[in-house]
């Protein structure tokens, strides 16, 4: 039914050989990806992502958070002194002046560890 | 039977891809498959003089090639950003190259593009990464990037949501087929920064094509009013943003949505227009063929390299090369070879709706329409010199109806599966819409090519394009009102689809064998 002439067979063998050699090359590159250092981000931008430990951070670290100004930073420190370390991130909402909106804004930047 | 060799090889290759995709060989490593392939290749060479063993080894090798290609293409290497999802929670910095033309959502709420990630960091650690990320930019100040820009973005990395629509569309699977395993949202108030550009030759070429596309879009918007500007933009350069949803639905209900999406039909019109122009210019055949291929490939990239355009562009390119070599090729072989080339580059295309519909449409035209020619007793020849007027009119009317019927038979189950629609009116709709499309494209091509030289020419051709577009919309509006124009249906199951196509194939094959028998007599 599917008969190939002699020339067609030679071409098919050649093409298949090239195909498998190419696939082997691709496979080797995939299994051994180039190794190198990661790009260093701009220091300021990288620091803007650092998580702030709300149980240890001082006033100068707390004011770096969005919507946390000097007054709120003081209130957080006072709350910690009075009631002890925060057990959950959500406990920050117990601080006067920190509501749902402010919490939503900063929850990605805070940690308890 | 020589007309089916390459189509047969393409089908075997597809079976190999599907076997790998559905994890038939999950227990065998790719390295092992390579070893088996080497052994089989030795047998192929040893048995090259014997037809049956050669064919068997060839089939197994092509099948293995499909599986291996799929495995390699979809292999998630160690630095792939998908592997860093558990470590990169909350906001992170991402650096990479913009790997697609950014598009704004219809409501303008966000802009999205694909990013080829090179580095990611959470403030304390940076990771060298690879792979693609789908970026949604909600922040208005973070938009305006172009293809090839090297950017730093700040946002949240997530796995894509997995949901399945009624029409069998799975968003996460759709992105995975494009090798995108994560999304990145740049929220309002966040930041982004362009830090450079990829200076590679290919990137600069693609960026150049995209800027040509932008210029063409502005030119069209300047001369045509809505929604005809959006329609012409969709028909000529493949951008469908701006076409009202109601209009798209109208075309969908009459089965003519393919008119608004650049497909083989559009590429075919452009190919023949090019041939005419190059012939008039008197260029040597070889030069004309090379220019045709280069133009078609650039056009494919400019219009977004969709499956249907790639199919048509590769087929016409192969046809052009055939002209240089003075070799003819059968239509099925042409279809098979173009499928092989596309799947070799991107085996995931086999799951692409556009790819499936495009190839099924052409297979239907090539395979099923001769059956209808025989039913209508049209014969295979163009109109003979001695035909009566009545016979010629009958031939000119029934030929396109045969093609339309063939497409209806071939695509209806897929239309039901993907869109939940059956559109019987498409049989008549294509007869009205395709000649109008030709007129729209002719005026549109003249408008965009000559319109830059003279304002008068731009006005003249833009107005004629708009008139033909009005005609197109009015025809489709009329057809939508025809009784039983379309039906909404529940998508069929895969076994039902396979059974249907099995029956169609059996009828077509029987018809071919009968026709060959008649010829021998």
Interface residues (C-beta under 8 A of the other chain):
Chain A: X1 X2 X3 X4 X8 X9 X10 X12 X13 X16 X17 X19 X20 X23 X24 X26 X27 X30 X31 X33 X35 X36 X37 X38 X39 X40 X41 X42 X45 X46 X47 X48 X49 X50 X51 X108 X109
Chain B: X1 X4 X5 X8 X30 X34 X37 X38 X41 X44 X45 X48 X51 X54 X55 X58 X61 X62 X65 X68 X69 X72 X75 X77 X78 X79 X90 X91 X92 X93 X95 X118 X119 X120 X121 X122 X123 X124 X126 X127 X128 X129 X130 X152 X154 X156 X191 X344
